[in-house]
Amino acid sequence: MKKIIFVVMAIVFAYTTSFAQSKTPSAVTTAFSQKFPNATNVKWDKENAHEYEASFEWKGEKHSANFSDTGEWLETESISAFNLLPDKVQTTFNASHKGATIKAVAKIETSKGVIKYEVEIKQGIKTVELFYTADGIETKE
């Protein structure tokens, strides 16, 4: 019986994933393919009524990219490591969050040409996202 339930759950998951991918507008998937040729393991999620996010691998690294429903590229997030952050970001983080458990680090590039950095930390049972400019200034996002 447990095997049947597992198989049914796997089928439902596979169906809902492919359903979400088939609902991504062609303008979005076309813009994505042009910006990230040869991307692999692409998975789409609908962020909100007018925005889609692709999680994928490109040039050997994990990324996510957001596009408007009309195909306009909004931002790309690249997985990184704390020691690869600019020195000023590391210094600011260590001054206010020394000893925090880091869950993830990313570099974010926006369509406006802004580069920012995200550090996800664990605070109790919550995950908190911290954002920094390249100059090490902590921002809201």
N, CA, C and O of each residue as an XYZ file, in Angstrom:
564
protein
N       0.821     -1.192      0.000
C       0.000      0.000      0.000
C       0.870      1.263      0.000
O       0.571      2.232     -0.699
N       1.962      1.240      0.801
C       2.853      2.395      0.849
C       3.471      2.663     -0.515
O       3.661      3.817     -0.900
N       3.786      1.586     -1.251
C       4.375      1.754     -2.580
C       3.390      2.423     -3.525
O       3.773      3.272     -4.329
N       2.130      2.043     -3.429
C       1.103      2.632     -4.300
C       0.960      4.116     -4.003
O       0.891      4.930     -4.924
N       0.916      4.473     -2.732
C       0.794      5.883     -2.359
C       2.001      6.662     -2.868
O       1.848      7.766     -3.391
N       3.196      6.103     -2.721
C       4.405      6.766     -3.189
C       4.361      6.976     -4.701
O       4.687      8.058     -5.188
N       3.960      5.950     -5.441
C       3.885      6.041     -6.901
C       2.872      7.108     -7.310
O       3.141      7.908     -8.206
N       1.719      7.123     -6.664
C       0.690      8.122     -6.984
C       1.221      9.527     -6.697
O       1.024     10.440     -7.499
N       1.888      9.701     -5.568
C       2.442     11.015     -5.231
C       3.501     11.435     -6.246
O       3.555     12.605     -6.628
N       4.334     10.514     -6.683
C       5.366     10.822     -7.677
C       4.734     11.247     -9.001
O       5.207     12.182     -9.647
N       3.677     10.566     -9.399
C       2.987     10.913    -10.650
C       2.355     12.296    -10.543
O       2.465     13.102    -11.467
N       1.699     12.573     -9.427
C       1.070     13.884     -9.224
C       2.129     14.980     -9.262
O       1.921     16.014     -9.897
N       3.264     14.771     -8.591
C       4.338     15.759     -8.592
C       4.857     15.992    -10.010
O       5.030     17.138    -10.426
N       5.103     14.928    -10.741
C       5.606     15.050    -12.114
C       4.607     15.790    -12.992
O       4.998     16.622    -13.811
N       3.328     15.498    -12.830
C       2.293     16.151    -13.626
C       2.224     17.638    -13.305
O       2.169     18.466    -14.215
N       2.227     17.989    -12.008
C       2.115     19.402    -11.652
C       3.341     20.175    -12.095
O       3.224     21.340    -12.474
N       4.521     19.557    -12.058
C       5.728     20.223    -12.529
C       5.648     20.473    -14.029
O       5.946     21.576    -14.485
N       5.252     19.473    -14.799
C       5.164     19.664    -16.245
C       4.033     20.619    -16.591
O       4.130     21.355    -17.573
N       2.952     20.623    -15.797
C       1.846     21.549    -16.023
C       2.324     22.986    -15.833
O       2.003     23.862    -16.636
N       3.100     23.232    -14.759
C       3.619     24.576    -14.498
C       4.540     25.014    -15.629
O       4.508     26.174    -16.041
N       5.366     24.088    -16.137
C       6.284     24.445    -17.204
C       5.533     24.742    -18.496
O       5.930     25.628    -19.253
N       4.445     24.005    -18.758
C       3.700     24.236    -19.991
C       2.901     25.529    -19.921
O       2.489     26.042    -20.962
N       2.669     26.068    -18.741
C       1.920     27.311    -18.580
C       2.806     28.551    -18.669
O       2.296     29.671    -18.628
N       4.106     28.375    -18.789
C       5.007     29.515    -18.915
C       4.834     30.100    -20.313
O       4.966     29.377    -21.300
N       4.536     31.413    -20.418
C       4.306     32.020    -21.735
C       5.505     31.859    -22.665
O       6.654     31.866    -22.223
N       5.224     31.714    -23.948
C       6.299     31.520    -24.921
C       7.230     32.728    -24.974
O       8.422     32.568    -25.236
N       6.712     33.940    -24.730
C       7.580     35.125    -24.711
C       8.641     34.995    -23.619
O       9.774     35.445    -23.785
N       8.263     34.376    -22.506
C       9.185     34.187    -21.384
C      10.231     33.131    -21.728
O      11.427     33.355    -21.538
N       9.787     31.989    -22.233
C      10.736     30.915    -22.547
C      11.670     31.309    -23.696
O      12.835     30.913    -23.707
N      11.173     32.078    -24.654
C      12.013     32.551    -25.756
C      13.078     33.515    -25.241
O      14.252     33.391    -25.590
N      12.669     34.475    -24.414
C      13.625     35.438    -23.850
C      14.677     34.719    -23.008
O      15.857     35.065    -23.047
N      14.239     33.719    -22.251
C      15.167     32.941    -21.429
C      16.198     32.241    -22.317
O      17.397     32.307    -22.045
N      15.739     31.578    -23.367
C      16.644     30.838    -24.263
C      17.654     31.758    -24.934
O      18.797     31.365    -25.168
N      17.234     32.983    -25.243
C      18.148     33.933    -25.868
C      19.197     34.436    -24.879
O      20.358     34.619    -25.244
N      18.795     34.657    -23.638
C      19.723     35.176    -22.628
C      20.651     34.085    -22.094
O      21.810     34.352    -21.778
N      20.139     32.858    -21.994
C      20.911     31.759    -21.420
C      20.946     30.560    -22.371
O      20.379     29.510    -22.067
N      21.613     30.714    -23.528
C      21.680     29.583    -24.460
C      22.405     28.405    -23.803
O      23.346     28.586    -23.030
N      21.955     27.232    -24.120
C      22.545     25.989    -23.606
C      22.339     25.770    -22.108
O      23.036     24.950    -21.510
N      21.395     26.487    -21.489
C      21.075     26.230    -20.079
C      20.470     24.831    -19.971
O      19.778     24.371    -20.880
N      20.740     24.163    -18.852
C      20.219     22.813    -18.649
C      19.437     22.743    -17.341
O      19.497     23.645    -16.506
N      18.702     21.641    -17.191
C      17.908     21.389    -15.977
C      17.017     22.576    -15.617
O      16.950     22.985    -14.458
N      16.339     23.120    -16.618
C      15.497     24.302    -16.420
C      14.166     23.899    -15.799
O      13.485     22.996    -16.284
N      13.812     24.584    -14.721
C      12.526     24.366    -14.053
C      11.880     25.724    -13.830
O      12.525     26.653    -13.343
N      10.607     25.840    -14.187
C       9.888     27.105    -14.096
C       8.931     27.129    -12.917
O       8.293     26.129    -12.588
N       8.847     28.299    -12.285
C       7.859     28.565    -11.240
C       7.227     29.910    -11.529
O       7.873     30.811    -12.064
N       5.966     30.040    -11.173
C       5.284     31.323    -11.305
C       5.434     32.054     -9.982
O       4.914     31.605     -8.960
N       6.142     33.179     -9.992
C       6.404     33.948     -8.773
C       5.166     34.710     -8.314
O       4.840     34.734     -7.127
N       4.489     35.326     -9.268
C       3.250     36.061     -8.994
C       2.490     36.178    -10.309
O       2.849     35.524    -11.288
N       1.458     36.993    -10.347
C       0.595     37.068    -11.534
C       1.342     37.482    -12.800
O       0.910     37.153    -13.904
N       2.459     38.200    -12.654
C       3.150     38.726    -13.835
C       4.641     38.417    -13.876
O       5.392     39.085    -14.587
N       5.082     37.403    -13.114
C       6.516     37.112    -13.066
C       6.775     35.611    -12.968
O       6.097     34.886    -12.239
N       7.781     35.169    -13.729
C       8.179     33.758    -13.751
C       9.647     33.648    -13.371
O      10.452     34.527    -13.679
N       9.985     32.545    -12.690
C      11.372     32.306    -12.301
C      11.828     30.954    -12.831
O      11.158     29.937    -12.652
N      12.982     30.969    -13.487
C      13.599     29.732    -13.970
C      14.776     29.398    -13.065
O      15.612     30.256    -12.782
N      14.841     28.157    -12.614
C      16.015     27.633    -11.911
C      16.729     26.748    -12.921
O      16.090     25.946    -13.602
N      18.058     26.887    -13.025
C      18.761     26.177    -14.093
C      20.258     26.123    -13.830
O      20.772     26.758    -12.910
N      20.938     25.351    -14.658
C      22.398     25.305    -14.649
C      22.882     25.912    -15.958
O      22.328     25.649    -17.025
N      23.921     26.725    -15.857
C      24.462     27.403    -17.028
C      25.954     27.607    -16.803
O      26.376     28.133    -15.773
N      26.726     27.187    -17.765
C      28.189     27.294    -17.692
C      28.718     26.654    -16.408
O      29.646     27.166    -15.781
N      28.111     25.529    -16.029
C      28.582     24.764    -14.881
C      28.175     25.292    -13.517
O      28.633     24.768    -12.501
N      27.331     26.310    -13.461
C      26.911     26.891    -12.181
C      25.392     26.944    -12.084
O      24.692     26.980    -13.096
N      24.892     26.947    -10.844
C      23.450     27.039    -10.607
C      23.024     28.502    -10.581
O      23.689     29.357     -9.997
N      21.890     28.761    -11.236
C      21.350     30.118    -11.331
C      19.834     30.072    -11.192
O      19.208     29.015    -11.266
N      19.268     31.259    -10.987
C      17.833     31.446    -11.184
C      17.678     32.804    -11.855
O      18.460     33.722    -11.610
N      16.668     32.919    -12.698
C      16.430     34.175    -13.401
C      14.939     34.458    -13.408
O      14.117     33.555    -13.560
N      14.606     35.729    -13.240
C      13.211     36.148    -13.233
C      12.911     36.952    -14.486
O      13.712     37.773    -14.934
N      11.725     36.688    -15.043
C      11.247     37.369    -16.239
C       9.812     37.820    -16.015
O       9.040     37.157    -15.322
N       9.461     38.968    -16.617
C       8.060     39.394    -16.587
C       7.273     38.487    -17.524
O       7.857     37.761    -18.328
N       5.964     38.531    -17.421
C       5.138     37.678    -18.283
C       5.208     38.076    -19.752
O       4.730     37.342    -20.617
N       5.806     39.244    -20.044
C       5.987     39.663    -21.434
C       7.379     39.298    -21.964
O       7.700     39.580    -23.118
N       8.205     38.667    -21.114
C       9.523     38.223    -21.545
C      10.659     39.155    -21.185
O      11.796     38.923    -21.596
N      10.383     40.204    -20.428
C      11.445     41.123    -20.019
C      12.263     40.488    -18.895
O      11.714     40.071    -17.876
N      13.583     40.420    -19.091
C      14.466     39.895    -18.056
C      14.505     40.882    -16.901
O      14.681     42.082    -17.115
N      14.342     40.387    -15.675
C      14.327     41.236    -14.491
C      15.600     41.114    -13.663
O      16.197     42.123    -13.286
N      16.020     39.873    -13.376
C      17.243     39.678    -12.608
C      17.723     38.243    -12.705
O      16.969     37.332    -13.044
N      19.004     38.069    -12.397
C      19.608     36.739    -12.331
C      20.324     36.603    -11.001
O      21.031     37.509    -10.557
N      20.127     35.462    -10.380
C      20.775     35.143     -9.108
C      21.723     33.973     -9.356
O      21.319     32.942     -9.894
N      22.981     34.140     -8.963
C      23.989     33.094     -9.136
C      24.449     32.617     -7.765
O      24.805     33.423     -6.906
N      24.438     31.313     -7.569
C      24.888     30.735     -6.303
C      26.375     31.043     -6.130
O      27.152     30.938     -7.079
N      26.761     31.418     -4.928
C      28.149     31.781     -4.662
C      28.577     31.200     -3.313
O      27.890     30.355     -2.738
N      29.705     31.661     -2.829
C      30.221     31.260     -1.519
C      30.630     32.525     -0.772
O      30.994     33.525     -1.390
N      30.569     32.479      0.552
C      30.862     33.667      1.358
C      32.252     34.223      1.057
O      32.420     35.438      0.951
N      33.241     33.356      0.920
C      34.610     33.830      0.684
C      34.794     34.462     -0.698
O      35.840     35.053     -0.968
N      33.796     34.345     -1.574
C      33.872     34.978     -2.896
C      33.190     36.343     -2.928
O      33.251     37.044     -3.937
N      32.541     36.721     -1.824
C      31.909     38.039     -1.748
C      32.985     39.122     -1.701
O      34.104     38.865     -1.258
N      32.651     40.340     -2.157
C      33.616     41.436     -2.024
C      34.024     41.607     -0.546
O      33.223     41.366      0.357
N      35.262     42.021     -0.319
C      35.772     42.182      1.047
C      34.881     43.083      1.897
O      34.655     42.803      3.074
N      34.372     44.169      1.300
C      33.532     45.104      2.061
C      32.237     44.440      2.526
O      31.747     44.739      3.615
N      31.686     43.551      1.721
C      30.468     42.832      2.110
C      30.785     41.883      3.264
O      30.039     41.813      4.241
N      31.883     41.161      3.146
C      32.284     40.242      4.214
C      32.518     40.992      5.531
O      32.099     40.537      6.595
N      33.188     42.137      5.448
C      33.486     42.923      6.647
C      32.207     43.410      7.317
O      32.061     43.294      8.534
N      31.275     43.957      6.529
C      30.010     44.446      7.088
C      29.218     43.305      7.704
O      28.684     43.432      8.806
N      29.144     42.193      6.991
C      28.410     41.038      7.517
C      29.019     40.578      8.838
O      28.301     40.383      9.818
N      30.328     40.405      8.868
C      30.994     39.911     10.076
C      30.850     40.871     11.254
O      30.828     40.441     12.407
N      30.753     42.170     10.969
C      30.608     43.157     12.044
C      29.243     43.053     12.727
O      29.133     43.298     13.929
N      28.208     42.694     11.973
C      26.861     42.678     12.566
C      26.254     41.288     12.720
O      25.259     41.130     13.428
N      26.826     40.292     12.079
C      26.227     38.948     12.127
C      27.272     37.863     12.389
O      27.075     36.707     12.016
N      28.371     38.233     13.025
C      29.445     37.260     13.288
C      28.879     36.066     14.048
O      28.136     36.223     15.017
N      29.238     34.890     13.598
C      28.775     33.671     14.250
C      27.448     33.152     13.727
O      27.003     32.074     14.124
N      26.808     33.910     12.836
C      25.528     33.460     12.273
C      25.760     32.241     11.385
O      26.819     32.095     10.774
N      24.766     31.378     11.323
C      24.840     30.208     10.453
C      24.399     30.618      9.053
O      23.241     30.977      8.843
N      25.317     30.564      8.101
C      25.016     30.950      6.720
C      24.430     29.751      5.995
O      25.021     28.672      5.973
N      23.245     29.956      5.394
C      22.585     28.887      4.644
C      22.897     28.962      3.155
O      23.063     27.934      2.499
N      22.978     30.186      2.616
C      23.209     30.345      1.176
C      23.762     31.735      0.895
O      23.532     32.679      1.650
N      24.495     31.837     -0.206
C      25.063     33.107     -0.651
C      24.822     33.213     -2.153
O      24.972     32.233     -2.884
N      24.447     34.413     -2.611
C      24.200     34.594     -4.041
C      24.607     35.992     -4.490
O      24.583     36.952     -3.719
N      24.979     36.072     -5.755
C      25.218     37.351     -6.426
C      23.989     37.610     -7.283
O      23.535     36.723     -8.005
N      23.449     38.825     -7.205
C      22.243     39.173     -7.952
C      22.567     40.312     -8.912
O      23.114     41.341     -8.517
N      22.217     40.107    -10.181
C      22.380     41.143    -11.203
C      20.994     41.521    -11.693
O      20.225     40.655    -12.111
N      20.665     42.814    -11.644
C      19.334     43.249    -12.070
C      19.370     43.815    -13.487
O      20.438     44.103    -14.028
N      18.193     43.969    -14.072
C      18.084     44.516    -15.427
C      18.519     45.979    -15.478
O      18.774     46.509    -16.560
N      18.607     46.633    -14.329
C      19.051     48.030    -14.271
C      20.567     48.132    -14.123
O      21.107     49.226    -13.962
N      21.253     46.982    -14.178
C      22.706     46.977    -14.083
C      23.235     47.005    -12.658
O      24.436     47.174    -12.444
N      22.353     46.842    -11.687
C      22.758     46.852    -10.284
C      23.228     45.454     -9.883
O      22.580     44.455    -10.193
N      24.358     45.403     -9.194
C      24.868     44.146     -8.640
C      24.678     44.227     -7.130
O      25.086     45.199     -6.495
N      24.061     43.205     -6.564
C      23.921     43.138     -5.110
C      24.187     41.708     -4.670
O      24.259     40.792     -5.489
N      24.328     41.538     -3.390
C      24.681     40.238     -2.834
C      23.680     39.859     -1.750
O      23.236     40.702     -0.970
N      23.337     38.586     -1.718
C      22.383     38.079     -0.738
C      23.067     37.026      0.128
O      23.749     36.131     -0.373
N      22.870     37.153      1.432
C      23.364     36.150      2.375
C      22.160     35.694      3.190
O      21.543     36.492      3.896
N      21.830     34.413      3.089
C      20.734     33.843      3.884
C      21.330     33.252      5.146
O      22.269     32.458      5.100
N      20.757     33.661      6.290
C      21.246     33.128      7.559
C      20.096     32.498      8.333
O      18.924     32.790      8.093
N      20.452     31.649      9.243
C      19.473     31.006     10.112
C      19.446     31.776     11.421
O      20.480     31.960     12.063
N      18.246     32.232     11.818
C      18.044     32.897     13.107
C      16.947     32.140     13.832
O      15.764     32.306     13.535
N      17.341     31.318     14.775
C      16.360     30.472     15.454
C      15.779     29.488     14.464
O      16.511     28.716     13.845
N      14.455     29.514     14.310
C      13.808     28.614     13.354
C      13.538     29.292     12.013
O      13.030     28.658     11.088
N      13.876     30.583     11.903
C      13.628     31.341     10.680
C      14.877     31.442      9.818
O      16.005     31.363     10.304
N      14.641     31.620      8.525
C      15.712     31.966      7.596
C      15.534     33.434      7.245
O      14.440     33.861      6.874
N      16.608     34.207      7.364
C      16.567     35.641      7.097
C      17.460     35.933      5.896
O      18.578     35.426      5.808
N      16.959     36.757      4.969
C      17.732     37.157      3.794
C      18.300     38.547      4.031
O      17.562     39.486      4.328
N      19.607     38.673      3.899
C      20.291     39.954      4.047
C      20.842     40.349      2.683
O      21.377     39.511      1.957
N      20.710     41.635      2.333
C      21.162     42.117      1.029
C      22.208     43.207      1.216
O      22.113     44.025      2.131
N      23.214     43.207      0.331
C      24.318     44.154      0.418
C      24.652     44.705     -0.963
O      24.513     44.019     -1.976
N      25.098     45.966     -0.980
C      25.661     46.531     -2.200
C      27.105     46.041     -2.302
O      27.632     45.459     -1.354
N      27.736     46.271     -3.436
C      29.136     45.874     -3.611
C      30.050     46.637     -2.656
O      31.156     46.186     -2.356
N      29.586     47.798     -2.178
C      30.361     48.594     -1.225
C      30.174     48.136      0.214
O      30.738     48.731      1.132
N      29.381     47.074      0.419
C      29.201     46.535      1.756
C      28.090     47.178      2.556
O      28.007     46.973      3.767
N      27.238     47.948      1.912
C      26.121     48.586      2.616
C      24.948     47.618      2.648
O      24.519     47.121      1.607
N      24.426     47.349      3.848
C      23.267     46.458      3.973
C      22.017     47.225      3.546
O      21.788     48.352      3.983
N      21.211     46.597      2.686
C      19.998     47.231      2.160
C      18.783     46.366      2.465
O      18.913     45.242      2.950
N      17.610     46.898      2.178
C      16.368     46.143      2.393
C      16.226     45.024      1.381
O      15.762     43.937      1.726
N      16.610     45.264      0.155
C      16.616     44.250     -0.913
C      17.171     44.793     -2.162
O      17.252     44.080     -3.162
